[in-house]
Amino acid sequence: MRSPIRFERRLEQPKWLNWAIPVVSLIAALVLGAIVLLATGKNPLDVYGRIFERGFAGTRALSGSIKTATPLAFTGLCAAIAFRMGLINIGGEGQFYMGAVGATWAGLAFGGDLPTGAVVIVMALSGMVCGGLYAAIVGVLRAKFNTNEIITSLMMNYLAAIFLNYLIYNSTSYWRDPESRNFPAGKPISDRADWNFYEIGGIKIPLAFLIAILAAAAIWVLYKRTRFGFEVGVIADSPKAARYAGIRTTSTIVIVLALSGALAGLGGAADVGNFRGLLDSKGLQMSGYGYTGIVVAALARLNPISTLVVAVLIGGLTNAGFALQGPDFPSGLVGTLQGLILFTAVAGEVLVKYRIRRNRRIAAVAA
Amino acid sequence: MKSAVRMTGIVKRFPGVVANDGVDVDIRAGEVHALLGENGAGKSTLSNILTGLYRPDDGTVEIDGHPMQFSSPRDALEAGIGMVHQHFRLVSTFTVAENVVLGEPDSPFMMDAARVAQQVKELSDRYGLAVDPSARIWQLSVGEQQRVEIIKVLYRGAKVLILDEPTAVLTPIEADALFKTLRAMVAEGRTVIFISHKLDEVIKVSDRVTVLRGGKTVGTVETASTNTRELASLMVGRSVEFNRIVRSNPADVAHTVLTLDGVSARDDRGREALHDISLMVGRGEIVGVAGVAGNGQRELAEVISGMRPLSTGRIDVAGESVQSGRARSAIAKGIAHIPEDRLHTGLASSHSVEDNLALKNYRSSSLSKFRVLRRKAIRAQAADLVRSYDVKTPDTVTPVRLLSGGNVQKVLLAREFSSLPKVLIAASPTRGLDVGAIETVRARLVEAAERGVGILLISEDLDEIMSLADRIVVMYEGRLVDEVAAEAADRERLGLTMGGSTVSGGAR
């Protein structure tokens, strides 16, 4: 028995596939989702209408979506910048935590003395440095010892989680609120360390999201216009050609991973400064921003600008999911719908690279 | 005598290359039949067609007198044809027995370990393939791993075994043991196809030899009635037409531009690939490095171009030392390099023509300012080079992998020559190109030499080396084993030294 179809690598990837495949994927997801909804006795049009309404229709829905999207924008950029060079940094999660740790420290240490603008800058820098250094460890291991960065970056997520637990639950650290004896919690940073929100066209946009836009633009320029971006591109295309051209692959690997980690760390800083106001060990670990960021980057085809758009889409879907949940709409069904969208998007990705061919059986002419 | 395998008029084309161009082979049942030829002669393509990996564009394959068309290796295996690949396909954490049954078409869900072990043992006893069925692959030597590959093929019931360069990885003692095994197999009526470019081995083990050159069959001879000398001349080709390109501007050997002094280096697996190589190239001199691929030529090119560190020795360009393993230093000192693997080493193949033309000088102040690329300048440089090197491309942003083989090479030449190098390392610069492109490339090389560039021409194509080089050195197993002036070069002698025979004791 052989399979009736086979996948064949495309020699060329026509440009129109870049937009056609995501659109077709989304339609496929909606159709598949409709089947599931019909089977559970729901009206698909009604459900899809509510998702749109809660996620994207109106300033309130959009404000919420952008808020949810902000951490994902950073972890998405973190994944995109590394994946573009073929470095599979799964460690955005841990780098995000470390950024939050660094930024909380800065917020606690300087929140009382410095003016708000300065505190924001110190927090952001501190988060970037912590996330960046944490990822640079992975980079050095990869560059010097050719260690698989997927494994090391993933393992370091668990290390970072344990470190968070230690800071909040298992010690009387600087980050823990000494008042919280019965139920340990993080120490809140001062109000002066809070990051601002801006209202643009009725939509509330956190400062962090504006920073994410700047970061995405900066990455775009870095990769498209600079020598460094050129070198990264050549390494991603062919490491041998890079060595041949005298490009320093080892240091480039470390720098790219450090930048990637710095972006996740900046996200962690934003999480503390713009939203939580303290180091929330449990909340961070339950959110899984780092992992969702990988999905965001993949759906955005590693383009930094698209990453922001996809982050908002996923943010909206997440919020709509929360809104849909209720006695008549189990959370499992919400998860199924979200899963279907991701699943078809990833399946569509395959079709960009491969095409499906019917298998013809060619047997012995005479036996 | 009955044919086990008969392949007639086999043609296989790849984009830009004709790998098999009407090959005829007739392999009798119960013989060891050697396929002899240089790399690129079409041996591997032919065996891949026979094992169902490739489909021929033309020609017929007959097994035991029946015409067959294989669409997968499994079809070929069902017809009794098994391949022992040069690069083993074993799972290193599995046992020998597990590897043997792995991928068997109708293997049961649970493996009957005792039964398989018993069968493996029977096969290994019968053919002298000593190996422990319960050992894990990573514990075995390379020779033992090869035995596992052979057992695997026998276990599947192959009547015709193809061995692709089987001795490349073996010590001489292991090779002798392998030859005994092969004799034992043909004694039992199996047929062995032995692919090699080593003359002595072919003489030692085979009954008949088919020689391939340039994708065509040169002829089939009885081993008993030939010798290494004759095979060498068949393999590299008689001097049909031998026109040395006449140069107006002779080499200036008094001025050395490239000096290698006692250079040794290791290959990717950490084995010594270059042993104590000393070599000089003068201004405008073309030195040909002849040899069968895999004897250290790639490492030699990489060491000089700074892609591979030296373990000992030093390299100087015009009296200045090149930093070991620093491509940037080599480029700065004026070493240009046309690598063997153009599309993946010489070029970033998914990148555009203009990016590839800037691959080595994007750091220069004319192409980037404050670390930002000057796209306009890069594009202008590309337009210029595309015009002067006559690269056929729709525009300068087309990825180079979409260009034809000849134009790919032109992009490379354009970049390397435009850097005004002192030294050029050219590795198989015309391999796989069509006649027109070959002429262009050779003319460019001679032009460069006339401008005073010292060229190290590494090639398996003796015609090319003999028509271009001023001086020829022969590489064998990482050493320079012979050196002759081009006018005094003798094809037969070169063929013999390339095959590892010493010059004095030529015949068998």
Interface residues (C-beta under 8 A of the other chain):
Chain A: E12 R225 T226 R227 F228 F230 G233 V234 D237 S238 K240 A241 A242 R243 Y244 A245 G246 R248 R361 I362 A363 A364 V365 A366 A367
Chain B: R55 H66 P67 M68 Q69 S71 D75 A79 S305 G306 M307 R326 A327 R328 S329 A330 I331 H337 P339 D341 H344 T345 G346 L347 A348 S349 S350 H351 D355 L359 K360 Y362 R363 S368 R371 V372 L373 R375 L402
